[in-house]
Structures are given as structure tokens and as C-alpha cells.
Amino acid sequence: MARLHIIEGPVGAGKTTFAAHLSRQCNTPALVLDEWMVTLFRPDRPADDLWRWYAERKQRCIEQIWRVVCGLMDTGNDAIVELGLVQRRDRIDLYRRAESGPYEYVVHVLDAPVAVRRDRVRNRNLERGPTFSMDVPDAVFEMASEMWEPFDSAECTGRNVQFVKQTVRSP
């Protein structure tokens, strides 16, 4: 049976790198929200009222990504999503979607100390390597980090949640 791989963690935790690795392992593309947002909406990004603008487009992207996920899984292929769902309620909504259909899923959770994550993001901003999709200034990093709601026992209970062990190092 096809499996949905949900990759979550705070900014700079290594989600996109892990998604690329899993993509090669499962032979299926990783559907990374940031890539969709940059490709579809970066030219239209306003200077003001960014968060409201972003939230509405993020939701549209998630809806379309979900359609792709269903198409992949309905044809027997695994699907990999990295949606940056930093708040628990948004992750629960995604689990409920999967649970309402015939989809088996596993949640891969990545994390690292905030100083390591900050260094990774700063390095990614400078290098603009394969996991770079947009510049993340320190202020945005701090705000996104503060929004992250770590997994608790209630979110994990009854779900296949795997905490990914990784080498914690700065780039």
C-alpha cells in the first residue's frame, strides 16, 4: 500500500534535505510548500500586510498539493509532503484528511537546537544551494521559530510519528 510521508519540524531543522533524501529512497517527488510558494507567488509578493497575503496563498497551495498527494497515492505511489505546519492544529487537520481516506501515513519529525538551526538558515541564505528557496532574514527566522509548537504526547498517540535522529551540527 502507498504511504504518505509527512515531514515536519521548525525552520532550519533539515526538513527539505530529509525530503530530498526520502524522495530518492521512495522514488517519488517531494512536494515542498516553500518551492510552490516561491514559484507561484514570489513575483506578486506585497511589501505590506505580508502575513495575511501569505496565509491565503499557503492554504491554496496546500489544497493543490493535497490533490497531487491523492493522485499519487490513488495510483499506488508514495507521496512526500513538507508543508511547514508549525502549529499543531494545522498538523491535526492534515492527519484527519489522511485518516478520512484510505491513506496510511507516517510523520517524520526533525529538530535541532535553535542556534544550530539559525546557523543553517544563515548558511543557506549565503550559499543558495539545492535546499534554498527564499532568503530567511533573522527576524523571520525568530518569528517562525517562536511559532513552532513541538509535538506532544496527545499529537503522537495513535499515529505513526517518528522522530528523526540526525547529526546535530552547524553547516
C-alpha positions in Angstrom: 0.0 0.0 0.0 1.2 3.5 -0.8 2.2 5.6 2.1 2.1 9.4 2.8 5.3 10.7 4.4 4.6 14.0 6.3 7.8 15.8 7.2 7.6 18.4 10.0 9.8 20.5 12.2 10.8 24.1 12.9 12.6 26.3 10.4 16.2 25.1 9.8 15.6 21.6 11.2 16.6 19.9 7.9 13.2 19.1 6.6 13.9 19.9 2.9 17.2 17.9 3.0 15.4 15.0 4.6 12.6 15.3 2.0 15.1 15.1 -0.8 16.8 12.0 0.7 13.4 10.3 1.2 12.4 11.2 -2.3 15.4 9.3 -3.7 14.7 6.4 -1.4 11.0 6.2 -2.3 11.4 7.1 -5.9 8.7 9.8 -5.7 8.9 13.6 -5.8 8.9 15.6 -2.6 6.1 18.2 -2.5 7.7 21.1 -0.6 5.4 24.0 0.1 8.2 26.7 0.0 9.1 25.7 -3.5 5.4 26.0 -4.6 5.1 29.4 -2.9 8.2 30.8 -4.4 7.4 29.5 -7.9 3.8 30.6 -8.0 3.7 33.8 -5.9 7.1 35.4 -5.3 6.6 37.9 -8.2 3.3 39.1 -6.6 4.6 39.4 -3.0 3.5 42.7 -1.5 5.7 44.9 0.6 3.0 45.3 3.3 0.5 43.0 5.0 2.7 40.0 4.1 1.3 37.5 6.6 -2.4 37.8 5.5 -1.2 37.6 1.9 1.0 34.6 2.7 -1.6 32.6 4.7 -4.2 32.7 2.0 -1.8 31.6 -0.7 -0.3 28.9 1.6 -3.8 27.4 2.0 -4.4 27.4 -1.8 -1.0 25.6 -2.3 -1.8 23.1 0.4 -5.1 22.3 -1.3 -3.4 21.7 -4.6 -0.6 19.7 -3.1 -3.3 17.5 -1.4 -4.8 16.9 -4.8 -1.4 15.7 -6.1 -0.9 13.6 -3.0 -4.3 11.9 -3.6 -3.4 11.3 -7.3 -0.1 9.8 -6.4 -1.5 7.5 -3.7 -4.6 6.5 -5.6 -2.2 5.2 -8.3 -0.1 3.2 -5.8 2.7 5.7 -5.3 4.1 7.0 -2.1 3.7 10.8 -1.5 6.1 13.0 0.5 4.9 16.4 1.8 6.9 19.1 3.6 4.4 21.8 4.4 5.9 23.7 7.2 2.9 23.2 9.5 4.4 24.8 12.6 1.1 24.9 14.6 -0.4 21.7 16.0 -3.9 22.4 14.8 -2.8 22.6 11.2 -0.9 19.2 11.5 -4.0 17.6 13.1 -6.1 18.9 10.2 -3.7 17.1 7.8 -3.8 13.9 9.7 -7.6 14.0 9.7 -7.5 14.4 5.9 -5.3 11.3 5.6 -7.4 9.4 8.1 -10.7 10.2 6.3 -9.4 8.3 3.2 -7.6 5.0 2.7 -4.2 6.5 3.3 -1.5 5.1 5.5 0.8 7.8 6.7 3.9 8.3 8.8 5.0 11.6 10.3 8.8 12.3 10.3 9.7 15.0 12.9 13.0 16.8 12.7 14.5 19.3 15.1 17.8 20.7 16.2 18.8 23.3 18.8 17.8 26.9 17.9 21.5 28.0 17.5 22.2 25.2 15.0 19.0 25.9 13.1 19.8 29.6 12.9 23.3 28.9 11.6 21.9 26.5 9.0 19.4 29.1 7.7 22.1 31.8 7.6 24.4 29.5 5.7 21.6 28.5 3.3 20.9 32.2 2.7 24.5 32.7 1.7 25.2 29.5 -0.3 21.8 29.4 -2.1 22.3 25.6 -2.6 19.8 22.9 -3.5 17.6 23.4 -0.5 17.4 27.2 -0.9 14.0 28.6 -2.0 13.9 32.0 -0.3 16.0 34.3 1.8 15.0 34.0 5.5 16.2 37.0 7.5 17.0 36.6 11.2 13.8 38.4 12.2 11.7 36.0 10.1 13.7 33.0 11.5 13.0 34.1 15.1 9.3 34.7 14.4 8.9 31.3 12.7 10.8 29.6 15.5 8.6 31.1 18.1 5.5 29.9 16.2 6.7 26.3 16.3 4.6 24.0 18.5 6.6 20.9 19.4 4.9 17.5 19.2 3.3 16.4 22.4 2.1 13.0 23.5 -1.5 13.8 22.5 -0.5 14.5 18.9 1.6 11.3 18.8 -0.9 8.9 20.4 -2.4 6.6 17.8 -0.3 7.9 15.0 2.9 6.7 13.4 5.2 9.5 14.4 9.0 9.0 14.0 11.5 11.4 15.5 14.4 11.5 13.0 17.8 11.2 14.6 20.3 13.3 12.8 23.8 14.6 13.3 23.4 18.0 15.0 26.0 20.3 13.6 26.2 23.7 12.1 26.8 23.8 8.3 
